[in-house]
């Protein structure tokens, strides 16, 4: 409709009823409002539904929303024709109807006339095989009604032969006319219904289960689809006794157009081929069959328990279960057993990522043999989950630091601008420094989020968080056990056939623990590493409760031999509390030790795997001879020497050093004079070791300094005892040294005192004329010649050494001084024999008679004696002497007595 002016754009139409004399005329609500484009037309649907015979008039007003066009009034008029016969229901809806099913309803006719009228029902020819009205002819009495029976049996051919009567959604509309005698106009009415198939189809035409072990079940998945527009109840009935349909044992309801997944489970009890069908029956007694075939076989090995259910196990806890694998004799197709003398092997493969171990996983069984296989379930957190959680925590920490740094920079910039604004005067134009853009290389700073590093503490925190938030986890896994004939090992591949495989179904439920281990990076393996035999090593473990309730702790028994022990008591833990558990390891022998200790709570158990290795100490002392000669030193000076201790053990060694002279007098008495020499008169030990105790890392060397500090002239000797901690063995090193009053000394001469006499021959000392001794006189030295007249050479030699110990030691008050003391040489000189000795003067030759001795060196002096013939008588003894002068720090003189014993 258009008004006096055409709108330039689409207008909004609004149709409202102005007057309505009767409600029999109305508009379709869907067309009362809308848009009309320029130069276009729209149609408005008018519905006329008279109830009584009369003339009906209704006015409608058309207007636009913006008011640019004046409202236009439209008048609708209609007249009702009065027919004597009419149908009570013009449209009979039979709802949803299945093919090959009977549906009935009543058709009620009314007669307004005052006389009876004959009627006849006319049905389209194409639908007469599906629809019928009984009776087809009849008489409707005056002012009365007539009821006919409508029968609808849609056959499967209705979809092909009556396509023109179908609309969308498989809606069938059947036009039926009623002819009335003496009435030109027929009375029409419509029968409508949604006609649908009742077919159910399967996803496969046949299910081939292949080879099925008689010891286990084999399942196959298939699906069934409902092609009906109505739900259908179904059930698989009369299936073979070795077949089951799941879920719900094969019963259920299929919704319109639904596809349902099902499982057919076959447990073949007899060897051989099995050909059978499974039939699905619906509530309308329709049957749909699916062909199946299977072959019953017997595997090489038999499993005692194909289904293993573990109890709920906490993270970190361990539970075990077992089953048996048997090599029984095979069955023939008639069910009898036959002997089989062949070895058979198995190989159990656990899928990756499952916290389950099988022991043994590979084995060979002889005929009739049965083997126990153990399963160990220890649920743990996935390493990837821990790493991801720790990385996320590290990134969050970096983000906090970056935000904090940005806030500090913003605050510093604000303070700087505030200080600059308070300065007097304005800056000159152009005085500000131009902004220099950064080069691309300067902008390429690494992103801190990409360089985040995960620490051990972050991993422990992530593990605790994951365990605290852990709810539960249930895994149902199928483990294949491949079987074959012949031997098998980890290095030899098993030749197997797929249908000889035996399967184990294992249920693995994991729950939240009550206790976590914070030490050892959360690992339950407590490694004491190598510990020396007899020594004790302690480790401290930190346990944390992640339960909101109080946790009662207890432990299993520790070894009775005391190898592993718990030092402190176990106490109950408060919610989210901590407990420090101290363990110690004391090996008794050279061996590896392993023990599993359980820390129990009410709901979970924490298994601690204690490892330790007892090793023997191996300490090597240098020098190898076991003797350390410190040499010569003047009284009042200190001389130092060293020996080394090398640790060739696999562990660190703790040592302690003591001197044999420090022990009791009883020990000294048994030790004898050969091990312990003279002592200082002051009571201070002449030999002292530094350091006297310490720790030597494995493979390292420790140098020990021995300090020799004599307080009088003497020969000193002692024994250094090196003990290892808690070890019965000890290592001994003999140390010795000689002290002198002066820097010069003589070695090799005879001393008349019996305690230090080096020769069995002690000459008889004849009385000589007594002469006054000088102040420098320090004693006498003896040189003894044993002269044999039968010797081919009648020249006999004896040698002494003259040494200089000046500079060998340091003064006690000069130990810390950096200036080294001078080391001058010393001199010695022998006086010639007196002329009173006659021919003996030429019989003795001293080489050299005098000389110098450098510091810390020795000079040998040889005495050659040729007995004079006139004095050489068997059994005679010749005795003479001379003076030896030693010049060092002091001047000392010694009388050198020569004794010649004449023998055959």
C-alpha positions in Angstrom: 0.0 0.0 0.0 1.2 3.5 -0.8 0.2 6.9 0.6 0.0 10.2 -1.3 3.8 10.4 -1.4 6.4 7.8 -2.0 8.9 7.4 0.7 12.5 7.7 -0.2 13.7 4.8 1.9 12.3 1.7 3.6 9.5 2.5 6.0 8.2 0.6 9.0 4.6 -0.5 8.6 2.3 -0.9 11.5 -1.2 -2.4 11.0 -3.7 -2.0 13.7 -7.3 -3.0 13.9 -9.6 0.1 14.0 -12.9 -1.6 14.3 -13.8 -5.3 14.4 -17.5 -6.1 14.4 -16.8 -9.9 14.8 -13.7 -11.8 15.8 -13.9 -14.2 12.9 -11.6 -11.9 10.7 -8.1 -11.4 11.9 -4.6 -10.8 10.7 -1.6 -13.1 10.8 0.6 -11.6 13.6 3.7 -12.3 11.7 2.7 -9.9 8.9 1.3 -7.0 11.0 4.7 -5.3 11.3 7.7 -5.1 9.0 9.6 -3.1 6.4 8.6 -2.0 2.9 11.3 -1.0 0.4 10.8 1.9 -2.1 8.7 1.0 -5.1 7.8 -2.4 -3.6 4.8 -4.4 -2.4 4.2 -6.5 0.7 1.4 -8.9 1.4 -0.6 -9.0 4.6 -2.3 -12.3 5.4 -6.0 -12.1 6.5 -7.5 -15.0 8.3 -11.3 -15.7 8.0 -12.6 -18.3 10.5 -16.4 -17.9 10.7 -18.4 -19.6 13.3 -21.9 -18.6 12.4 -23.6 -17.8 9.2 -23.5 -14.0 8.8 -21.7 -11.1 7.1 -18.4 -10.1 8.7 -16.7 -6.7 8.4 -13.4 -5.6 9.9 -11.3 -2.4 9.4 -7.5 -2.3 9.6 -5.3 0.8 9.8 -1.9 1.0 8.1 0.6 3.5 9.4 4.4 4.2 9.2 6.6 4.6 12.2 8.0 8.1 11.5 4.5 9.6 10.8 5.5 10.8 7.3 2.4 9.2 5.8 -1.2 9.6 7.1 -2.8 6.3 8.3 -4.8 4.4 5.7 -7.9 2.4 6.7 -8.5 -1.0 4.9 -11.9 -2.6 5.2 -12.3 -6.4 4.9 -15.8 -8.0 4.3 -16.8 -11.7 4.2 -19.9 -13.7 3.9 -20.5 -17.2 5.4 -22.3 -19.9 3.2 -24.6 -22.1 5.2 -24.0 -25.9 4.3 -26.2 -28.5 6.0 -23.4 -31.0 6.6 -20.0 -30.1 8.1 -17.1 -31.9 9.8 -16.4 -31.3 13.4 -12.6 -31.3 12.9 -11.3 -30.0 9.6 -7.8 -31.3 10.2 -7.3 -34.6 12.0 -3.6 -34.9 13.1 -2.5 -38.5 13.9 0.9 -37.3 15.2 3.8 -39.7 14.5 3.0 -43.0 12.8 5.2 -45.9 12.1 5.0 -47.9 8.9 3.1 -51.2 9.0 1.3 -50.1 12.1 -2.5 -49.5 12.5 -3.7 -46.1 13.7 -7.4 -45.2 14.2 -9.5 -42.1 14.8 -13.2 -41.0 14.4 -14.6 -38.6 11.9 -17.7 -36.8 13.2 -20.2 -35.2 10.8 -23.0 -32.8 11.8 -26.3 -32.2 9.9 -28.1 -28.8 10.3 -30.8 -29.7 7.9 -34.3 -30.8 8.9 -34.1 -33.8 6.7 -31.7 -36.8 6.6 -28.8 -36.6 4.0 -26.7 -39.3 2.4 -23.0 -39.0 2.5 -20.0 -40.7 0.8 -16.2 -40.5 1.6 -13.8 -40.1 -1.3 -10.1 -41.0 -0.7 -7.3 -40.3 -3.3 -6.6 -43.3 -5.4 -2.9 -43.4 -4.5 -3.7 -43.5 -0.7 -6.5 -46.1 -0.7 -4.0 -48.9 0.2 -3.0 -46.9 3.3 -6.2 -45.1 4.4 -9.7 -46.3 4.8 -12.9 -44.8 6.3 -15.6 -47.1 7.6 -18.4 -46.9 6.5 -17.6 -45.2 3.3 -21.4 -44.5 2.7 -23.9 -43.4 5.3 -26.9 -41.3 6.2 -26.7 -38.3 8.6 -30.1 -37.8 10.3 -31.6 -34.4 10.6 -30.1 -32.2 13.3 -27.9 -35.1 14.3 -24.3 -36.3 14.0 -22.6 -39.2 12.2 -19.4 -40.9 13.3 -17.2 -42.9 10.9 -14.0 -44.8 11.8 -10.7 -43.7 10.2 -8.1 -46.4 9.7 -4.5 -45.5 8.8 -2.0 -48.3 8.0 1.1 -46.7 6.3 2.9 -49.3 4.3 6.6 -49.1 3.5 5.6 -48.3 -0.2 3.9 -45.1 0.9 7.2 -43.1 0.6 7.6 -44.0 -3.1 4.0 -44.1 -4.3 2.8 -41.0 -2.5 5.6 -38.6 -2.7 3.4 -35.6 -3.7 1.4 -35.9 -0.4 4.6 -35.4 1.7 6.0 -32.2 2.9 9.1 -31.3 4.9 9.8 -33.5 7.9 8.0 -36.5 6.5 4.6 -34.9 7.1 1.9 -36.6 5.2 -1.3 -34.7 4.4 -4.3 -36.8 3.1 -7.1 -34.7 1.5 -10.5 -36.5 1.9 -13.8 -35.2 0.4 -17.3 -35.9 1.6 -20.0 -35.9 -1.1 -23.5 -35.0 0.2 -26.6 -35.9 -1.8 -28.4 -33.0 -3.4 -25.4 -30.8 -2.5 -23.1 -29.4 -5.2 -20.2 -28.4 -2.8 -18.2 -31.2 -1.2 -17.2 -31.1 2.4 -13.4 -31.4 2.6 -11.2 -32.3 5.6 -7.5 -33.3 5.9 -5.9 -36.2 7.7 -2.2 -35.4 8.5 0.5 -37.5 10.2 4.3 -37.8 10.4 5.1 -41.1 8.9 8.4 -42.7 9.8 10.4 -45.8 9.3 11.3 -48.2 12.2 14.6 -49.3 10.8 17.7 -49.7 12.9 21.1 -50.1 11.1 24.5 -51.3 12.3 27.8 -49.7 11.5 29.2 -53.0 10.3 27.7 -55.9 8.4 29.8 -58.4 10.3 31.9 -58.5 13.4 35.1 -60.6 13.1 36.6 -61.1 16.5 39.5 -63.1 15.0 41.4 -65.5 17.4 40.0 -65.4 20.9 41.8 -66.9 23.9 39.7 -69.2 26.0 41.2 -67.6 29.1 40.0 -64.1 28.4 37.4 -61.9 26.7 37.7 -60.1 23.4 35.6 -57.0 22.7 34.7 -55.1 19.6 33.0 -51.8 19.2 30.1 -51.2 16.9 27.3 -48.7 16.7 23.6 -48.8 15.9 21.5 -45.9 14.5 17.8 -45.2 14.9 16.3 -44.0 11.6 12.9 -43.6 13.2 11.4 -40.2 14.2 10.3 -41.8 17.5 12.4 -43.2 20.4 12.7 -47.0 20.3 13.2 -49.4 23.2 15.6 -52.1 22.2 17.3 -55.1 23.7 19.7 -57.9 22.6 18.0 -61.1 23.6 18.7 -64.7 22.9 22.4 -64.1 22.4 24.9 -67.0 22.9 26.0 -67.7 26.4 29.6 -66.7 25.6 28.6 -63.3 24.3 27.6 -60.2 26.3 26.6 -56.8 25.0 27.5 -53.6 26.9 26.6 -51.2 28.3 23.5 -52.1 30.4 23.6 -55.7 29.1 22.4 -54.7 25.7 19.2 -52.9 26.8 18.3 -49.3 26.3 16.5 -46.6 24.3 17.4 -45.1 21.0 16.3 -41.5 20.5 15.3 -40.3 17.1 18.3 -40.2 14.8 20.7 -41.2 17.6 23.8 -43.4 17.0 24.7 -45.5 20.1 28.1 -47.1 20.6 28.1 -50.6 22.0 30.6 -53.3 22.8 30.3 -57.0 22.0 32.3 -59.1 24.4 33.1 -62.7 23.4 34.6 -65.2 25.8 35.2 -68.3 23.8 35.1 -71.4 26.0 35.7 -74.0 23.3 38.4 -74.2 20.7 37.5 -73.8 17.0 35.4 -71.6 14.8 32.3 -69.9 16.1 29.7 -68.4 13.7 26.7 -66.7 15.4 24.5 -63.7 15.2 23.4 -61.2 17.8 19.8 -59.9 17.4 18.4 -56.6 18.5 14.7 -56.7 19.2 12.6 -53.5 19.4 9.4 -52.9 21.4 7.3 -53.3 18.2 8.8 -56.7 17.8 11.1 -55.9 14.9 14.4 -57.9 14.8 17.7 -56.8 13.4 20.6 -59.3 13.3 24.3 -58.8 13.1 26.5 -61.6 12.0 29.6 -62.4 14.0 32.4 -64.9 13.9 35.3 -65.9 16.2 37.9 -68.6 16.5 38.6 -70.0 20.0 42.3 -70.6 20.6 44.4 -71.5 23.7 47.6 -69.3 24.3 50.9 -70.8 25.1 50.8 -69.6 28.8 48.0 -69.2 31.3 47.5 -66.3 33.7 46.0 -67.0 37.1 44.4 -63.6 37.5 43.7 -61.4 34.4 42.1 -58.6 36.4 44.2 -56.9 39.2 42.7 -54.1 41.3 45.0 -52.1 43.5 43.7 -50.4 46.6 43.8 -46.6 46.6 47.5 -45.6 46.9 48.8 -42.3 48.1 51.5 -40.5 46.1 54.9 -41.7 47.2 53.4 -44.9 48.6 54.0 -48.4 47.2 51.6 -51.3 46.9 52.3 -54.7 45.5 50.2 -57.5 43.9 51.1 -60.7 42.2 49.8 -63.3 39.9 51.1 -66.6 38.4 52.0 -67.5 34.9 51.7 -71.3 34.1 52.9 -73.5 31.3 50.1 -76.0 31.3 49.5 -78.7 28.6 47.4 -77.5 25.7 43.8 -78.5 24.9 42.6 -80.0 21.7 39.4 -79.1 20.0 37.5 -81.9 21.7 38.4 -80.5 25.1 41.0 -83.1 26.0 44.5 -82.2 27.2 47.6 -83.3 25.3 51.1 -83.3 26.6 53.4 -80.5 25.4 57.1 -80.8 26.3 58.2 -77.5 24.8 59.6 -74.5 26.7 57.5 -71.4 26.4 58.5 -67.8 27.1 56.7 -64.5 27.9 57.4 -60.8 27.7 55.3 -58.3 29.7 55.3 -54.8 28.3 54.1 -51.9 30.5 53.0 -48.8 28.6 55.3 -45.8 29.0 54.3 -43.1 31.6 52.7 -45.6 33.9 53.9 -45.8 37.5 53.9 -49.6 37.5 56.8 -52.1 37.4 56.7 -55.8 36.7 59.2 -58.3 38.0 60.2 -60.4 36.2 59.0 -59.0 32.9 60.7 -61.7 30.7 61.0 -65.4 31.5 61.0 -68.9 30.2 58.8 -71.7 31.7 59.4 -75.4 31.4 56.4 -77.7 30.9 54.2 -77.8 34.0 56.2 -74.9 35.6 54.5 -72.0 37.3 56.1 -68.6 38.0 55.1 -65.8 40.3 55.1 -62.3 38.8 55.0 -59.3 41.1 53.4 -55.9 40.2 54.6 -52.8 42.1 52.4 -49.7 42.0 54.0 -46.4 43.2 52.1 -43.4 42.0 54.2 -40.3 41.6 53.8 -36.8 40.1 54.8 -36.4 36.5 58.1 -34.7 36.0 56.6 -32.5 33.3 53.9 -31.3 35.7 56.6 -30.4 38.4 58.8 -28.6 35.9 55.8 -26.6 34.4 54.6 -25.6 37.9 58.1 -24.6 39.0 58.6 -22.6 35.8 55.2 -20.8 36.2 56.2 -19.9 39.8 59.6 -18.6 38.6 57.9 -16.5 36.0 55.4 -15.1 38.4 58.4 -14.1 40.7 60.1 -12.4 37.8 57.0 -10.5 36.9 56.7 -9.2 40.5 60.3 -8.1 40.4 59.8 -6.3 37.1 56.7 -4.5 38.4 58.6 -3.5 41.5 61.4 -2.2 39.4 59.1 -0.2 37.2 57.4 1.3 40.2 60.8 2.3 41.6 61.9 3.9 38.3 58.6 5.8 38.0 59.0 7.1 41.6 62.6 8.2 40.9 61.5 9.9 37.7 58.8 11.7 39.5 61.2 12.9 42.2 63.7 14.1 39.5 61.0 16.1 37.7 59.8 17.6 41.0 63.4 18.7 41.9 63.9 20.2 38.4 60.7 22.1 38.6 61.7 23.8 41.9 64.9 25.2 40.4 64.9 29.0 39.7 64.9 30.3 36.1 63.7 28.7 32.9 65.9 26.6 30.7 67.1 28.2 27.5 65.6 27.1 24.2 67.6 24.4 22.7 69.4 23.7 25.9 67.8 20.3 26.3 69.7 17.4 25.0 68.2 15.8 21.9 66.9 12.2 22.4 69.3 9.7 20.9 67.5 6.6 19.7 69.0 3.3 20.7 70.5 1.1 18.1 68.7 -2.2 17.4 71.6 -4.0 19.1 71.0 -2.1 22.3 67.3 -2.9 22.2 68.0 -6.6 21.9 68.0 -7.2 25.7 67.1 -10.8 26.7 63.6 -11.3 28.0 63.9 -12.3 31.7 60.8 -14.6 31.3 62.6 -16.6 28.7 65.8 -17.0 30.8 64.1 -18.1 34.0 66.0 -20.7 35.9 64.3 -23.4 38.0 66.1 -24.1 41.3 65.8 -27.1 43.5 63.8 -25.1 46.1 61.3 -24.1 43.3 60.9 -27.8 42.4 60.3 -28.8 46.0 57.7 -26.0 46.3 56.0 -27.0 43.1 55.9 -30.6 44.2 54.4 -29.7 47.6 51.8 -27.5 45.8 50.8 -30.3 43.4 50.6 -32.9 46.1 48.5 -30.5 48.3 46.1 -29.8 45.5 46.1 -33.4 44.3 42.6 -34.9 44.5 42.6 -38.4 42.9 43.6 -40.2 39.8 42.3 -43.4 38.4 43.9 -45.3 35.5 42.7 -48.4 33.8 45.4 -50.0 31.7 45.6 -53.1 29.6 49.1 -54.7 29.7 50.0 -57.2 27.0 51.9 -60.4 27.9 53.4 -61.7 24.7 53.9 -65.5 24.6 55.9 -67.7 22.3 57.6 -71.0 22.0 61.3 -71.3 22.9 63.7 -69.4 25.1 63.6 -65.6 25.6 65.7 -63.0 27.4 66.2 -59.3 27.4 68.8 -59.7 24.6 66.8 -62.2 22.6 63.6 -61.1 20.8 60.6 -63.3 21.4 58.9 -64.8 18.3 55.2 -64.4 19.1 51.8 -64.5 17.4 49.3 -61.7 18.2 46.5 -64.1 19.0 48.7 -65.9 21.5 49.0 -62.7 23.6 47.5 -62.7 27.1 46.3 -59.4 28.5 46.2 -58.1 32.1 43.8 -55.4 33.1 45.1 -53.4 36.0 43.2 -50.7 37.9 45.5 -48.0 39.4 43.8 -45.5 41.8 46.0 -42.8 43.2 45.0 -40.5 46.1 46.5 -37.5 48.0 49.1 -38.3 50.6 49.3 -37.0 54.1 53.0 -36.6 54.3 55.7 -35.3 52.0 59.5 -35.3 52.1 61.1 -31.9 51.7 64.8 -33.2 51.9 66.6 -35.0 49.2 64.8 -32.8 46.6 61.7 -34.7 47.4 63.2 -38.1 46.5 62.6 -41.0 48.8 66.1 -42.4 48.2 68.3 -41.5 51.1 71.9 -42.1 50.1 74.6 -42.0 52.8 77.2 -42.7 50.1 80.5 -44.2 51.2 81.3 -44.4 54.9 84.4 -45.7 56.5 83.9 -48.9 58.5 83.2 -48.1 62.1 82.4 -44.5 61.4 78.9 -42.9 61.7 77.3 -40.6 59.2 74.1 -38.7 60.0 71.5 -37.2 57.7 68.6 -35.0 58.6 65.2 -35.4 56.8 62.4 -32.9 56.9 58.9 -34.2 56.8 55.9 -32.0 56.2 52.2 -32.7 56.8 49.9 -31.5 54.0 46.8 -32.7 55.8 44.3 -30.5 57.5 44.0 -32.9 60.4 46.5 -34.1 63.0 48.8 -36.8 61.6 50.1 -39.6 63.8 53.5 -40.8 62.7 55.2 -44.2 63.2 58.0 -46.1 61.6 58.8 -49.7 60.8 61.6 -51.6 62.6 65.2 -50.7 61.8 67.9 -53.3 61.3 68.8 -55.1 64.5 72.5 -54.9 63.7 72.4 -51.1 64.1 73.6 -50.4 60.6 70.8 -47.9 60.1 69.3 -46.2 63.1 66.8 -43.4 64.0 68.3 -41.0 66.5 65.4 -38.9 67.6 61.8 -39.8 68.6 58.8 -39.7 66.3 56.0 -37.4 67.3 52.6 -36.5 66.0 52.3 -33.7 63.5 50.0 -30.8 63.7 48.1 -29.8 60.6 50.7 -28.5 58.0 53.4 -29.1 60.6 57.1 -30.1 60.2 59.1 -32.9 61.7 62.9 -33.4 61.6 64.0 -37.0 61.5 67.7 -37.8 62.0 69.0 -41.0 60.6 72.5 -42.4 61.0 74.5 -45.1 59.1 77.3 -47.1 60.7 78.8 -49.8 58.5 80.2 -52.9 60.1 82.0 -54.4 57.1 83.1 -53.7 53.6 79.8 -54.1 51.8 76.8 -52.3 50.3 73.8 -51.8 52.5 70.2 -51.3 51.5 67.1 -51.0 53.7 63.5 -49.9 53.2 62.0 -48.0 56.2 58.3 -47.1 56.3 57.0 -43.9 57.8 53.4 -44.6 58.4 50.3 -42.4 58.8 46.7 -43.3 59.1 46.0 -43.1 55.4 49.4 -43.4 53.6 52.9 -44.7 53.9 56.1 -43.0 52.9 58.9 -45.5 51.9 62.4 -44.4 52.6 65.0 -46.3 50.6 68.2 -46.2 52.7 71.5 -46.7 50.8 75.0 -46.9 52.1 78.4 -48.5 51.4 81.0 -49.5 53.9 84.6 -49.0 52.7 88.0 -49.8 54.1 90.4 -46.9 54.7 93.6 -46.9 52.6 96.2 -44.5 54.0 99.7 -44.5 52.4 102.6 -43.0 54.4 105.6 -41.5 52.8 108.5 -42.2 53.4 107.9 -45.8 52.6 110.7 -47.0 54.9 108.6 -45.9 57.9 111.6 -44.0 59.3 112.1 -40.2 59.3 115.6 -39.1 60.2 115.6 -35.4 61.0 119.4 -35.2 61.2 121.5 -33.0 63.5 120.7 -29.8 65.3 122.3 -27.6 68.0 120.7 -27.6 71.4 118.2 -24.8 71.8 117.3 -24.8 68.1 114.3 -26.3 66.3 114.6 -28.5 63.3 111.6 -29.4 61.1 110.9 -32.4 59.0 107.8 -33.6 57.1 106.1 -36.8 56.1 103.0 -37.2 54.0 99.7 -39.0 54.4 97.9 -39.9 51.1 94.3 -40.9 51.1 93.7 -43.6 48.5 90.3 -44.5 49.8 86.9 -43.7 48.2 85.9 -41.5 51.2 87.4 -38.7 53.3 89.5 -39.9 56.2 89.7 -38.3 59.7 93.0 -38.9 61.3 94.7 -38.3 64.7 98.4 -38.3 65.5 100.0 -39.2 68.8 103.5 -40.0 70.0 104.4 -43.3 71.6 106.2 -41.5 74.3 102.9 -39.9 75.4 101.5 -43.3 76.5 101.7 -44.6 80.0 104.9 -45.9 81.5 103.7 -49.5 81.2 103.4 -49.1 77.5 106.8 -47.6 77.3 108.2 -50.4 79.3 106.8 -53.0 76.9 107.8 -50.9 73.9 111.5 -51.2 74.8 114.4 -48.8 74.3 114.6 -49.5 70.6 111.5 -47.4 69.9 111.7 -44.6 72.4 114.9 -42.7 73.0 115.9 -40.1 75.6 113.6 -37.3 76.7 114.1 -33.7 77.3 115.0 -32.7 80.8 112.3 -30.0 80.7 109.5 -32.6 80.2 108.5 -31.2 76.8 108.4 -33.8 74.1 111.4 -33.5 71.8 109.2 -34.5 68.8 105.9 -32.8 68.1 103.6 -33.1 65.0 101.5 -30.5 63.3 98.6 -30.8 62.5 97.9 -33.5 65.0 94.4 -34.2 63.6 92.4 -33.4 60.5 90.4 -34.6 57.5 92.0 -35.8 54.3 89.7 -35.7 51.2 89.7 -38.8 49.0 92.6 -38.7 46.6 94.3 -35.8 48.4 97.6 -35.7 50.4 98.2 -34.2 53.8 101.6 -33.0 54.8 102.5 -33.4 58.5 105.4 -31.3 60.0 107.5 -32.9 62.7 109.3 -30.4 65.0 112.5 -31.6 66.7 113.3 -29.4 69.8 116.0 -30.9 72.0 117.2 -29.2 75.2 120.5 -31.1 75.7 123.0 -33.0 73.7 121.8 -36.6 73.1 120.4 -39.0 70.5 116.6 -38.9 70.4 114.1 -41.4 69.0 110.3 -41.7 69.1 107.4 -43.2 67.2 104.6 -41.3 65.5 101.3 -43.2 65.6 98.6 -42.2 63.0 95.1 -43.4 64.0 92.0 -43.2 61.8 88.7 -42.4 63.5 87.0 -45.5 65.0 89.6 -47.8 63.3 91.6 -50.4 65.1 94.5 -50.2 62.7 97.3 -47.7 63.2 100.3 -46.6 61.2 103.7 -46.0 62.8 106.6 -43.9 61.7 109.9 -43.9 63.6 111.4 -40.4 64.0 115.0 -39.8 65.2 117.4 -36.9 65.6 120.8 -35.9 67.2 121.5 -32.8 69.1 124.9 -31.2 69.8 126.1 -28.4 72.0 128.0 -26.8 69.2 127.6 -26.6 65.5 130.5 -29.0 64.7 130.3 -32.7 65.6 132.0 -36.0 64.9 130.4 -39.2 63.8 131.8 -42.7 63.7 134.3 -42.5 66.6 134.3 -44.8 69.5 132.8 -43.7 72.8 134.1 -45.5 75.9 130.7 -45.5 77.6 129.2 -49.0 77.3 125.6 -47.7 76.5 126.7 -46.3 73.2 129.7 -48.6 72.4 129.5 -49.7 68.8 132.3 -52.3 68.9 132.7 -55.3 71.2 136.3 -54.6 71.7 136.7 -52.1 74.5 140.4 -51.2 74.9 142.0 -51.1 78.2 142.8 -47.5 79.1 146.2 -47.3 80.5 147.2 -44.6 82.9 148.7 -41.7 81.1 150.4 -38.7 82.5 147.7 -36.4 83.7 147.8 -33.0 82.0 145.5 -30.0 82.7 142.6 -29.8 80.2 141.8 -26.6 78.4 138.4 -24.9 78.7 137.4 -25.9 75.2 137.9 -29.6 76.1 134.6 -31.5 75.4 135.6 -35.1 75.8 137.4 -38.0 74.2 137.0 -39.9 70.9 138.3 -43.4 70.3 139.5 -44.9 67.0 140.3 -48.6 67.2 142.4 -50.5 64.6 142.3 -54.3 64.4 145.6 -55.1 62.7 146.1 -58.6 61.3 149.6 -59.6 60.5 148.4 -62.1 57.9 146.7 -59.5 55.8 148.2 -58.8 52.4 148.3 -55.1 53.0 149.6 -53.9 56.3 147.7 -50.6 56.1 144.5 -50.5 58.1 141.9 -47.7 57.8 139.2 -46.2 59.9 136.9 -43.3 58.9 135.0 -40.7 60.9 132.7 -37.9 59.7 132.9 -34.3 60.8 129.7 -32.4 60.3 128.4 -28.9 60.6 124.8 -28.5 61.7 124.9 -24.7 61.8 121.8 -23.4 59.9 119.9 -26.7 60.1 117.6 -25.4 62.7 116.4 -22.1 63.9 116.3 -20.5 67.2 113.0 -20.7 69.1 112.7 -16.9 69.2 113.4 -16.6 65.4 110.8 -19.0 64.1 108.5 -16.2 62.9 111.3 -14.0 61.6 111.5 -13.6 57.8 115.2 -13.0 57.9 117.2 -16.2 57.4 120.2 -16.8 59.7 123.6 -16.9 58.0 125.0 -20.4 57.3 128.8 -20.0 57.7 131.1 -23.0 57.4 133.1 -24.6 60.2 136.8 -25.6 60.5 138.5 -28.6 61.9 142.2 -29.4 62.6 144.1 -32.4 64.0 147.3 -31.8 65.9 150.3 -33.8 64.8 151.4 -36.7 67.0 153.9 -35.8 69.6 157.5 -36.9 69.0 157.4 -39.0 72.1 155.4 -41.6 70.2 158.5 -42.4 68.1 157.8 -44.6 65.1 154.0 -44.2 65.6 154.3 -40.7 64.3 154.9 -41.9 60.8 152.7 -44.9 61.1 149.5 -42.8 61.3 148.3 -40.8 58.3 145.2 -38.4 58.7 143.5 -37.4 55.4 142.7 -34.6 55.5 144.4 -33.3 58.7 142.4 -30.1 58.5 139.6 -28.5 56.5 136.4 -26.6 56.3 132.9 -28.1 56.5 130.0 -26.3 54.9 126.7 -25.8 56.7 124.5 -28.9 56.9 127.2 -31.1 55.3 129.6 -33.8 56.4 133.3 -34.3 55.6 134.8 -37.8 55.9 138.2 -38.1 57.5 140.3 -41.3 57.0 142.9 -42.6 59.4 145.4 -45.0 57.9 147.7 -46.9 60.3 150.6 -49.1 59.3 152.0 -50.9 62.4 155.8 -50.5 62.7 157.6 -53.7 62.4 159.5 -53.3 65.6 156.3 -52.8 67.5 154.1 -55.3 65.6 153.9 -58.3 68.0 150.9 -60.6 68.2 148.9 -59.7 71.2 150.4 -56.3 71.7 148.2 -53.2 72.0 149.4 -49.8 70.8 147.8 -46.7 72.1 148.5 -43.0 71.3 146.4 -39.8 70.9 146.2 -36.4 69.5 143.9 -33.3 69.8 141.0 -32.4 67.4 139.9 -28.8 67.3 136.5 -27.9 66.0 135.7 -24.2 65.2 132.1 -23.3 64.7 129.8 -21.1 66.7 132.1 -22.3 69.5 135.6 -23.7 69.7 135.6 -27.3 71.0 138.5 -29.7 71.5 138.4 -33.5 71.6 141.2 -35.9 72.5 141.3 -38.6 69.8 142.6 -41.8 71.3 144.0 -44.4 68.8 144.2 -48.0 69.8 145.9 -50.7 67.6 145.2 -54.3 68.5 147.8 -56.7 66.9 146.4 -60.1 66.0 147.5 -62.9 63.7 
